[in-house]
Amino acid sequence: MSQMKIKNLPLDQNINGWAALRGDTTRHPALHGKVTADWLVIGAGFAGLAFARRIAELRPHEHVVVLEALDVADNASARNSGFVIDLPHTVGSTSAELEHANTYRRLLQYGLHHLKDTVDRHEIECDWLNSGKYHCAVSEQFDGEIAHYQKELTTLGESFEYLDNAALKQRLGTSFYRSAVYTPNCILVNPAALISGLVATLPENVTVYANSPALQIETQGTIRAETPHGEVRARKLMLAINGAARGLPLFKGNVFAMSTFATLTEPLTPEQRRVIGDISAWGSTPVNALAGATLRYTSDHRFLIREHVNFAPGLVTSAVETGRHARRHQKLFARIYPQLQDVNMAYTWSGLISITRNGAPVWGNLSENVYSSAGCNGSGSSKQSAFGRLLAEHALGEDNPLLADMEAVGRANYLPPRPFLDVGVKSFMARERWRSRSEM
Ligand SMILES: Cc1cc2nc3c(=O)[nH]c(=O)nc-3n(C[C@H](O)[C@H](O)[C@H](O)COP(=O)(O)OP(=O)(O)OC[C@H]3O[C@@H](n4cnc5c(N)ncnc54)[C@H](O)[C@@H]3O)c2cc1C
């Protein structure tokens, strides 16, 4: 199918706390009128920006146009929890699983390395902090998984530290967690600041139009995309629309969107900080990413709670749903820090991730002049930065040994159509929540 109408666009009826903290009200211009370019990139998240940057670096005389449906610091990449991870969350025990984990590790570290390089070179202020990460379990039920993770890290040759409840209390100021594995090389950032910085420092031959959703895309012959007030014609197209990909026939329904929610508290007062002890900024992820909570303590003494994942086929999260999650997060925070009952929640927001059945991406050529990196399955800061950059090299026929890793990760496989998909996803989520109920 060469002409595609966009049926759904992401909409979060809430305020991205990270962007609000920055107080940056700069709005990028929308597209008005007709423009032509060599490359059109749709989506200004980590994937689209990494792709646009690399194409522009390798082809300085070609023009790259990026269309973003939302404001640049308001998309899913800017709404995330701010972990730029260096290691896969799970490894597995067979040699095939180990090889797979090794492949992902190389790709994640490549993405992290290039993000760091860009942040350093352009002095992007995004609170980049090498704090490491705690992989935490709440209950005895997950002792096996914590032990297993340590074995896997040993096999990968990664350094780590095991912490029990008492050690965690000292580092995190809470007795909520039973145990954790700490790995030292995960980065924490303000993701809205990072995405804004990545956009602001793109090479000169890249033009970004925000608040300019592609509403109709023609992929036969000259690429053509219509926005509410303009049109882009280009030779080649990169679709970096992640959660919104399912609606387009070129993706064959191999991805679907889920929404997840985050809350930032107000900064702790000096008295509240005394209660939890003298702790520095840290981040933790749960043993079960779908059922547990991600937590951060920021350098400006706020907590971040990221918890709960919902099936989101319409890509829209309402204000009512946001309000429900704000209450959920408040209750959860009260359980984690019972000694901090008077901390106010400042912002609760949502964002989209996209999921594939086998965890592999939709990456590469969708047709002769159309490319994509979608189906992030979470962890997109480093992963999609790597996938987007490598896709640009693939599109330009560059030689990079990591392109073999992109082949090795495989491709997203078949998902059933709706409503069967809805039933499958909802029952999977119910099973995961039940299995990990002790972690919530
Ligand atoms: C609350 C939350 C917490 C998370 N925490 C982390 C974390 O700590 N670390 C981590 O690595 N990952 C995290 N993730 C996941 C991470 O944000 C994603 O993996 C990442 O954003 C994927 O990047 P992307 O560029 O592929 O997609 P996206 O960031 O989703 O970018 C796709 C872009 O396409 C745009 N778009 C869609 N349709 C159109 C259209 N028709 N026209 C124009 N533009 C369009 C969208 O607006 C969007 O900006 C989190 C996600 C959420 C929501």
The ligand as a MOL file (V3000), in Angstrom:
LIG
                    3D

  0  0  0     0  0            999 V3000
M  V30 BEGIN CTAB
M  V30 COUNTS 53 58 0 0 0
M  V30 BEGIN ATOM
M  V30 1 C 7.1060 6.8730 31.5430 0
M  V30 2 C 8.1780 6.1700 30.7460 0
M  V30 3 C 9.3580 5.8000 31.3550 0
M  V30 4 C 10.3780 5.1760 30.6050 0
M  V30 5 N 11.6050 5.0120 31.1840 0
M  V30 6 C 12.6710 4.6930 30.4020 0
M  V30 7 C 13.9890 4.7750 30.9200 0
M  V30 8 O 14.2220 5.1620 32.0550 0
M  V30 9 N 15.0070 4.4310 30.0830 0
M  V30 10 C 14.8050 4.0600 28.7810 0
M  V30 11 O 15.7720 3.7680 28.0830 0
M  V30 12 N 13.5560 3.9890 28.2750 0
M  V30 13 C 12.4900 4.3240 29.0370 0
M  V30 14 N 11.2350 4.3570 28.4940 0
M  V30 15 C 11.0730 3.9390 27.1050 0
M  V30 16 C 11.6430 4.9820 26.1470 0
M  V30 17 O 11.1280 6.2480 26.4110 0
M  V30 18 C 11.3180 4.5400 24.7280 0
M  V30 19 O 11.8930 3.2720 24.5300 0
M  V30 20 C 11.8750 5.5440 23.7190 0
M  V30 21 O 11.2430 6.7840 23.8830 0
M  V30 22 C 11.6910 5.0320 22.2950 0
M  V30 23 O 12.2580 5.9710 21.4270 0
M  V30 24 P 11.7060 6.0960 19.9360 0
M  V30 25 O 12.4300 7.2000 19.3050 0
M  V30 26 O 11.7430 4.7740 19.3070 0
M  V30 27 O 10.1660 6.4110 20.1140 0
M  V30 28 P 9.3950 7.6850 20.6830 0
M  V30 29 O 10.1580 8.3940 21.7070 0
M  V30 30 O 8.0290 7.1930 21.0380 0
M  V30 31 O 9.3210 8.6210 19.4210 0
M  V30 32 C 8.3720 8.4360 18.4020 0
M  V30 33 C 7.9430 9.8080 17.9830 0
M  V30 34 O 7.1060 9.7390 16.8440 0
M  V30 35 C 6.1660 10.7910 16.9530 0
M  V30 36 N 5.0610 10.5050 16.0420 0
M  V30 37 C 4.1790 9.4900 16.0720 0
M  V30 38 N 3.3490 9.5640 15.0420 0
M  V30 39 C 3.7110 10.6500 14.3150 0
M  V30 40 C 3.2330 11.2770 13.1300 0
M  V30 41 N 2.2040 10.7690 12.4360 0
M  V30 42 N 3.8430 12.4010 12.6880 0
M  V30 43 C 4.9030 12.9280 13.3510 0
M  V30 44 N 5.4010 12.3740 14.4890 0
M  V30 45 C 4.8050 11.2530 14.9600 0
M  V30 46 C 5.7920 10.7530 18.4200 0
M  V30 47 O 5.1970 11.9510 18.8390 0
M  V30 48 C 7.1320 10.5040 19.0600 0
M  V30 49 O 7.7880 11.6910 19.3750 0
M  V30 50 C 10.1720 4.9060 29.2330 0
M  V30 51 C 8.9720 5.2500 28.6180 0
M  V30 52 C 7.9880 5.8920 29.3570 0
M  V30 53 C 6.7180 6.2980 28.6660 0
M  V30 END ATOM
M  V30 BEGIN BOND
M  V30 1 1 1 2
M  V30 2 1 2 3
M  V30 3 2 2 52
M  V30 4 2 3 4
M  V30 5 1 4 5
M  V30 6 1 4 50
M  V30 7 2 5 6
M  V30 8 1 6 7
M  V30 9 1 6 13
M  V30 10 2 7 8
M  V30 11 1 7 9
M  V30 12 1 9 10
M  V30 13 2 10 11
M  V30 14 1 10 12
M  V30 15 2 12 13
M  V30 16 1 13 14
M  V30 17 1 14 15
M  V30 18 1 14 50
M  V30 19 1 15 16
M  V30 20 1 16 17
M  V30 21 1 16 18
M  V30 22 1 18 19
M  V30 23 1 18 20
M  V30 24 1 20 21
M  V30 25 1 20 22
M  V30 26 1 22 23
M  V30 27 1 23 24
M  V30 28 2 24 25
M  V30 29 1 24 26
M  V30 30 1 24 27
M  V30 31 1 27 28
M  V30 32 2 28 29
M  V30 33 1 28 30
M  V30 34 1 28 31
M  V30 35 1 31 32
M  V30 36 1 32 33
M  V30 37 1 33 34
M  V30 38 1 33 48
M  V30 39 1 34 35
M  V30 40 1 35 36
M  V30 41 1 35 46
M  V30 42 1 36 37
M  V30 43 1 36 45
M  V30 44 2 37 38
M  V30 45 1 38 39
M  V30 46 1 39 40
M  V30 47 2 39 45
M  V30 48 1 40 41
M  V30 49 2 40 42
M  V30 50 1 42 43
M  V30 51 2 43 44
M  V30 52 1 44 45
M  V30 53 1 46 47
M  V30 54 1 46 48
M  V30 55 1 48 49
M  V30 56 2 50 51
M  V30 57 1 51 52
M  V30 58 1 52 53
M  V30 END BOND
M  V30 END CTAB
M  END
